[in-house]
Amino acid sequence: MKKYRVRVDEDLCIGAASCVTVAPDVFALNDENKAVVLDDTAEDQAETYERWLELEDDAYENLLLSAQSCPTLAIFIYNEEGEQLFPEM
């Protein structure tokens, strides 16, 4: 498993929920209709716009698809070294 930092830019998020549709185990909408990052392994399930996730390759591919589905590119994915994997710079 590899670690990835997932961040939702709340200013860019328009609540389209495409990320929730593609990866409901990773994303949900909060009361403000903004995407938040879930982590079922975390003790603290507070709504947050950023989390570290440990994912298998197939789960990462699904995460990437959900980020790509965002119409405003509000989801950012970084590897353990801090390199931005998506959106590509």
C-alpha positions as CSV (number, residue, x, y, z in Angstrom):
1,M,0.0,0.0,0.0
2,K,1.1,3.5,-0.7
3,K,0.3,6.8,1.1
4,Y,-1.4,9.7,-0.7
5,R,-2.4,13.1,0.5
6,V,-5.8,14.0,-0.8
7,R,-7.0,17.6,-0.6
8,V,-10.2,19.2,-1.7
9,D,-10.0,23.0,-2.4
10,E,-13.3,24.1,-0.8
11,D,-13.2,27.4,-2.8
12,L,-13.1,25.5,-6.1
13,C,-15.6,22.8,-5.2
14,I,-19.1,23.5,-6.5
15,G,-20.8,20.4,-5.0
16,A,-21.2,18.5,-8.3
17,A,-20.7,15.3,-6.4
18,S,-19.1,13.4,-9.3
19,C,-16.3,12.5,-6.9
20,V,-18.9,11.0,-4.5
21,T,-20.4,9.0,-7.3
22,V,-17.1,7.5,-8.4
23,A,-15.6,7.0,-4.9
24,P,-18.2,7.1,-2.2
25,D,-15.8,5.4,0.2
26,V,-13.4,8.4,-0.1
27,F,-15.7,11.4,-0.6
28,A,-18.9,12.8,0.8
29,L,-20.7,16.1,0.7
30,N,-20.9,18.2,3.9
31,D,-23.7,20.5,5.0
32,E,-22.3,23.2,2.8
33,N,-22.6,20.9,-0.3
34,K,-18.8,20.7,-0.5
35,A,-16.8,17.5,-0.9
36,V,-14.9,16.2,2.1
37,V,-12.4,13.4,2.3
38,L,-13.4,10.3,4.3
39,D,-11.0,7.8,5.9
40,D,-12.6,4.7,7.5
41,T,-9.3,3.9,9.3
42,A,-9.1,7.2,11.1
43,E,-10.4,7.5,14.7
44,D,-11.5,11.0,14.0
45,Q,-14.2,11.0,11.4
46,A,-14.6,14.8,11.5
47,E,-15.3,16.4,8.1
48,T,-12.1,17.5,6.6
49,Y,-10.9,18.8,3.3
50,E,-7.5,17.0,3.5
51,R,-6.3,13.5,4.6
52,W,-3.6,11.0,4.2
53,L,-4.9,7.7,2.8
54,E,-3.1,4.4,2.4
55,L,-4.3,2.8,-0.8
56,E,-3.7,-0.3,-3.0
57,D,-3.0,0.4,-6.7
58,D,-6.6,-0.3,-7.7
59,A,-8.0,2.0,-5.0
60,Y,-5.6,4.7,-6.1
61,E,-6.9,4.3,-9.7
62,N,-10.4,4.8,-8.5
63,L,-9.3,7.9,-6.5
64,L,-7.7,9.3,-9.6
65,L,-10.8,8.7,-11.7
66,S,-12.9,10.5,-9.1
67,A,-10.5,13.5,-9.1
68,Q,-10.6,13.6,-12.9
69,S,-14.4,13.6,-12.8
70,C,-14.4,16.9,-10.9
71,P,-15.6,19.6,-13.3
72,T,-13.6,22.3,-11.5
73,L,-10.4,20.2,-10.7
74,A,-10.9,20.9,-7.0
75,I,-9.3,17.6,-5.9
76,F,-5.5,17.4,-5.5
77,I,-3.5,14.3,-5.0
78,Y,0.0,14.2,-3.7
79,N,2.4,11.3,-3.1
80,E,4.5,10.7,0.1
81,E,7.3,12.9,-1.3
82,G,4.9,15.8,-1.7
83,E,4.8,15.7,-5.5
84,Q,1.5,16.7,-6.9
85,L,0.2,13.8,-9.0
86,F,-3.1,15.4,-10.0
87,P,-3.9,17.7,-11.5
88,E,-0.7,17.5,-13.4
89,M,1.3,20.7,-13.2
